Amino acid sequence: MSVSSTRAGALNPAALLDTENLRADVDAAVTTHLDRLSAEVGAISPSAEAMVEEAAGLLMGGKRLRAAFCYWSFRAHGGSADPADPARVATVRVGAALELFQAAALLHDDVMDNSDTRRGRPTTHRAFAAKHAGAGWSGEPVRFGDAAAILLGDLVLLAAQRELSAALAPLPAEVAEAARTRFDAMQSEVVVGQYLDVLVQAEPWGDDPASDEQRARKVLRAKSASYSVAAPLALGALLAGRGTQASAGIEAAGLPLGEAFQLRDDVLGVFGDPAVTGKPAGDDLREGKRTVVVARTLALLHDPDGPEAATLTAALGDPDLSEEDVARVREVIVGSGALDAVEQLIADLAVRAHALLDLAHLTEPGRAVLTDLAHAAVDRAA
């Protein structure tokens, strides 16, 4: 699909991701890697082939947004669209490595959050627990499911490393080294962000809503904003051979955009349509996530010890929360003014990101597609 054919429906993420055959090329790279992994795992033991099958089910459901930010940053920094160009081939494969890394992070994250569904299907730890229970194996199904999902996350993380190494091998040494360094730093950011997320769930919460919100924003910047948007944009500039200055410039735009992207996820975690998001309504509440939405609600409620606050705090971490309970929490959030406040914060961050994109030295058609991708990342229902 050409760039011009997407302009009429610029905010259609599917059209954007299909431009220049990107989604198909990334899918092909992911599939090729999984096929090799399946053969390797099967040769070790056919009993472990279910791991790769589960990984494939998860990986085939992704939006490919991270790969798109990487690729279109590459194009906006002068990278070629020629399918035979070695730098373009490498960028597509780095996009595949980003998708593999995200899958590994999701596998671990779902265990830590005790999530039931992901992309409209049972989470991996739930699927393996059900497999254990259905087969009547000895031991506890839940522990087996958690262990299997953690190990699969490790396996997919190794797959991401291998795909990245293969992608960078044909490139000039200075380009490969710079891209590898940024990818490695991104991984550290996500792991630390995951720990901060676990920490914020354990620490006292609710006594100082303003401080709670700052902690929640620190978590989402480390855990999600970098690897969702900022790092892929930086990698695209590096893969185009533009160096660290251009990379830093585009990454500066990616940081507020990545934060806005994750804040949209937090809003959808409470107000999203399950048929679109692939997760039950209010799942973030059941998981007890300490989000900016929750912190802002507690800050804006007139009576911090009143019934509205009690409704919200009682809902956090309640796995048996009903749809009616979720509806009541939504009313509390909306009534406090927190939903409007978070929507304004998302809009402010997006404006800052677009202003920084405008200042970056970008070429067409990459600039236009990146602008559309930035809108699509924030103005979405899933």
MOPE-V765115 format. One record per pair of residues at least 6 apart in sequence whose C-alpha atoms are under 6 Angstrom apart, sorted by the first residue. I is the first residue (numbers start at 0). J is the second residue. D is the distance in Angstrom with one decimal. If there is no record, write none. Layout:
# MOPE-V765115
I:J:D
I:J:D
This chain:
# MOPE-V765115
0:18:4.9
0:19:5.5
1:18:5.8
1:19:6.0
2:18:6.0
5:14:6.0
9:371:5.8
10:375:5.2
16:22:5.6
25:91:5.8
25:95:5.5
29:95:5.5
37:51:5.9
41:48:5.6
65:227:5.7
65:231:6.0
66:94:4.0
68:231:5.7
68:232:5.5
69:231:4.3
69:232:4.9
69:235:4.5
70:235:5.8
71:365:5.3
72:232:5.4
72:235:4.7
72:236:5.8
73:235:4.0
73:236:5.2
73:239:5.2
74:365:5.1
75:361:5.0
75:362:4.8
75:365:3.8
75:366:5.4
76:236:5.8
76:361:5.6
78:239:5.0
89:166:4.7
92:166:5.4
93:163:5.6
96:159:4.6
96:162:5.4
96:163:5.5
99:159:5.1
100:156:5.6
100:159:5.4
103:152:4.3
103:155:5.3
103:156:5.3
106:152:5.3
107:149:5.8
112:286:6.0
115:121:5.8
115:122:5.5
116:122:4.8
116:278:5.7
118:277:4.6
119:277:3.9
123:148:5.7
124:144:4.2
124:145:5.0
124:148:5.0
127:144:4.5
128:140:4.5
128:141:5.2
128:144:4.2
131:140:5.4
132:140:5.7
167:175:5.2
178:234:5.8
188:221:5.5
189:221:6.0
189:222:4.5
192:218:5.4
192:221:4.6
192:222:4.0
193:222:5.8
195:218:5.9
196:218:5.8
208:294:5.3
208:298:5.1
211:294:5.9
212:291:5.2
212:294:5.2
215:290:5.6
215:291:5.7
220:258:5.9
224:257:3.8
224:258:5.0
228:253:5.4
228:257:5.1
229:250:4.8
229:253:4.0
229:254:5.3
232:250:6.0
233:246:4.5
233:250:5.2
236:246:5.1
252:352:4.6
252:355:5.0
252:356:5.7
255:348:5.2
255:352:5.6
256:349:5.6
256:352:5.4
259:345:4.8
259:348:5.9
260:376:5.8
260:377:5.2
268:281:5.9
268:283:5.2
269:281:4.4
273:279:5.1
273:280:5.6
275:381:5.8
276:381:4.5
281:325:5.8
284:315:5.0
285:315:5.9
285:316:4.7
285:317:4.9
285:318:4.7
286:316:4.9
287:315:4.3
287:316:3.7
295:337:5.5
296:332:5.6
296:335:5.9
296:337:4.9
299:335:5.7
300:335:5.4
307:331:5.9
311:328:5.8
